[in-house]
Amino acid sequence: MKKEAVFPAGMPKPAGVWSPVVVVENPGKLAFLSGFVSRGANGEVVGAGDIRAQTRQVCENLKAAVTAAGGTMADLVRVDVYITDMSLFKEIHEVRKEYFPKDPPASTMVEISRMTHPDFMIEINAIAAIA
């Protein structure tokens, strides 16, 4: 699979860890990953009140899901991020940079009023193009 991050002329550089456009040639197979929250393997909430810990756990859950589908985090071409507090944008992207060091996926982040559990602060779903 060939994946390319595209940065259109005349657009500002992203403030966070995402690409404005991701182009995939011959994607092989697509994997659609449901929304993942900060639950650990035991089902308990990881990092209550700590956005960095929750973001890391969500990314680890995404990593496990895309690996199970036969891919890697580098195969993620789009993520949708739901958060309860937009003022945590910087902290979230500091953690995301660890998981997407090069050519990050296209991304949308929105603040929502409530999650399925009162301790959840972030949820991410994704699409992967796996060779």
N, C-alpha and C positions, 0 to 999 in steps of 0.2 A: 504494500500500500504506500502511496506517496501522499504525504500530508504537508500542506504549505500554509503558513500563516501569512495573511496579506494585510498590509497597512496602507489603505487608500491615501493617495495624495490629497492634501488639503484638510485632512482630519487630524485632530490632536492625538498625541500618543496616549494610550490608555493610562488612567491613573492607578489602575490595579493590575492584577495578574490575569489578563485575558487578551484575546486577539479579536479585532473587529470582524475579520472574515477568516474562515478556515476552509480551504479547498482540498477535497480528497479525490484522487484518481483511483479507479479500480478498487473500490472499498472492500471487496471480498464479502464480508458479512457485517451487518449492522447489529449492534446490541443496544437495547433501550433499557437503561438502568432506572429503576424506580427511585423515589425520593428516599434518601438515607439520612437518619438522624444519629445522634450521639449515643447509641446503645452499644454496650460492649457485648462480648460473646455470651455473657451470662444474662443478658437482657436488661441489665441495670443501666441507668443514665450515667454516662461518663462526663465529668467536668461540670456539674451543676454550678451555674454562676460564672464559669470561666470560658469565654468565647474561644480562646486559643486551644484549650483542651478539647472543647466540643468540635471545633473545626478539624483538628487533627484526627479525632475519632471518626468523624464523618468521612474524611479523606481515606482513612484506613478501611472503612466499610466499602467505599467506592472501589478502592484498590482490590479488595477481596472479591467483589462482585465482577469487576472487569477481568480479573485473573480467572475466575470460574468460567467466564465466557470465552477464554482463550486469548485474552489481550493483556495490555499493560495500561498504565495511566497515560502513557504517550499516545495511546489510541483514542483517548477521549477527544471528541471534536466539538462538543457543546455541553455546557452545564447551565442549569437554572438554579439559582441560589435564593432561598427564602430565609430572611432573618427577622428577628424581632426588634432590632435596634440598629439603624443605619449608622449611628455614630461609631460602631465597631468595625467599619469598613477596613481601616488600616490594619488592625490586628488580624482580621480574617485573611487579608491578602498577604500578610507576612507569612502566615502558615501555608497558604496556597502556593506560594513561591517554592516551598520545599518539595511540593508534589508535582509542580509544573515549571521546572527550571528553564525549559526551552519550548518555544512555540505553544503557549497555553491555549486551551480551547476557547471558542467563542463562548460568551457568557452574558447572562442577564442576572442582576441582583435586585430583589425587591424587598421592601420592609412589609411585614404582615403583622396583624394585631395578635394572633394567637396560633399556637401549634397544638399537636395532639396530646402533649404532656406539658404541664406548666414549667418544667425545668429545661425544655428544649429551647435553644436560642437560634439554631440553624438547621436547615434541611437542604440537601442538594440532590437533584436528579441529573442524569447524564445520557448522552448518546456517544457510543464508541463505534469507530469504523475499524474493523479488525481484518488484517490481511489474511 
